[in-house]
Amino acid sequence: MSETEQPPAITRELLEQDGLRAYFARHHPDVEVLDDATLRASRDRMLADAPDGVNPDGGVFVFAYGSLIWNRSPGPMQT
């Protein structure tokens, strides 16, 4: 990657093509990037090890606050 190359825009197409993981793997070869099967196995172990009653429906709750994901550098409201 050149010093001026920008990371790809996060789009539906990029995510559908696993482009973000591929981009990260190319630009950070020293970091192990896990494949889908390994990630699924890790998730399944985590859910199996959860204390009783944590999530009786067996699903996974995902919290994401959009503005923190898409605009990671808002200025301070007060200093």
C-alpha positions in Angstrom: 0.0 0.0 0.0 1.4 3.4 -0.9 1.5 6.1 1.7 -1.3 8.0 -0.1 -3.7 5.0 -0.7 -7.0 5.4 1.1 -8.8 2.5 2.7 -11.8 1.3 0.6 -15.2 2.8 1.3 -17.4 0.4 3.3 -20.2 -0.5 1.0 -22.7 -3.4 0.7 -20.7 -4.8 -2.2 -17.4 -4.6 -0.3 -18.9 -6.5 2.6 -20.7 -9.1 0.4 -17.3 -9.8 -1.3 -15.4 -10.1 2.0 -13.3 -7.2 0.7 -12.7 -5.6 4.1 -11.2 -8.7 5.5 -9.1 -9.2 2.4 -7.9 -5.5 2.5 -6.9 -5.9 6.2 -5.1 -9.2 5.5 -3.1 -7.6 2.6 -2.1 -4.6 4.6 -1.4 -6.3 7.9 0.3 -9.6 7.0 1.7 -9.9 10.6 -1.9 -10.2 12.0 -3.7 -13.6 11.7 -7.1 -13.0 10.0 -9.5 -15.8 11.0 -11.7 -17.5 8.4 -15.5 -17.9 8.7 -15.3 -21.5 10.1 -12.9 -20.4 12.9 -15.0 -17.4 13.7 -18.2 -19.5 13.8 -16.5 -22.1 16.1 -15.4 -19.3 18.4 -18.9 -17.8 18.6 -20.4 -21.2 19.2 -18.0 -21.8 22.1 -18.7 -18.4 23.6 -22.4 -19.0 23.5 -22.1 -22.5 24.9 -20.0 -21.2 27.8 -22.4 -18.3 28.6 -24.0 -18.5 32.1 -27.6 -19.8 32.2 -30.2 -17.2 31.5 -27.9 -14.8 29.8 -29.7 -15.2 26.5 -32.6 -17.7 26.8 -33.5 -17.3 23.1 -30.0 -18.5 22.0 -29.4 -15.5 19.8 -26.7 -12.9 19.8 -27.3 -9.3 20.7 -25.3 -6.8 18.6 -25.0 -3.2 19.7 -23.8 -0.6 17.2 -24.2 3.1 17.3 -24.2 4.3 13.7 -22.5 7.7 14.2 -19.6 6.1 16.1 -19.1 3.5 13.3 -19.4 5.9 10.3 -18.1 9.2 11.9 -15.4 8.0 14.3 -14.0 11.5 15.0 -16.7 13.9 16.1 -15.4 16.9 17.9 -15.9 17.4 21.6 -19.2 19.0 22.7 -17.5 20.8 25.5 -13.9 21.3 26.7 
